[in-house]
Amino acid sequence: MTNATATHDAEDEEPDDDHLADIEEGAGCTEIWEHLSEQRDED
């Protein structure tokens, strides 16, 4: 597979962003990091 094919395939797929569903729109890097860290602690 070439890079062009890999890029094209990635554009056709839905992003896997379910782990960000509870983050408010406009959240910054710190808020996102804290949210992901809390999720890891729960697992």
Contacts in CASP RR format, 6 or more apart in sequence:
PFRMAT RR
TARGET T0000
AUTHOR 0000-0000-0000
METHOD contacts of the structure
MODEL  1
MTNATATHDAEDEEPDDDHLADIEEGAGCTEIWEHLSEQRDED
19 36 0 8 1.000
19 39 0 8 1.000
20 32 0 8 1.000
20 35 0 8 1.000
22 35 0 8 1.000
23 31 0 8 1.000
23 32 0 8 1.000
23 35 0 8 1.000
24 31 0 8 1.000
27 35 0 8 1.000
END
